[in-house]
Amino acid sequence: RCLSDWSSDVCSSDLGQSVVVVGDFNNTGHNLLGPQFQEVINQPTHLTNKQFDHIYISGNIHALETNVERPNYAKHPSDEQKTEWTDHYFVSALLDVE
């Protein structure tokens, strides 16, 4: 809720700025920041096959490319594999700011 309130204030105070919010929200919901934000990742980002990680954009910014890289192991990784990966996938986006 705090992030949603903050994002609403930021977007309404300066309509010309671009904002990017990236993070592990521990929430599988969408549109967590309100209608002024677009979510650019819409697929699972976690070994549980849920989307906990989100990238939101607002303003004069567009996602040109997004990527979710899954680990090369099954749902139950070995201890050695856990040193290279976590239970979250690698998430990235190539963004274009106007």
Beta strands, then each sheet from edge to edge (+ up, - down):
strand 1: 19-24
strand 2: 38-39
strand 3: 53-58
strand 4: 61-69
strand 5: 90-97
sheet 1: 1+ 3- 2+
sheet 2: 4+ 5-
end
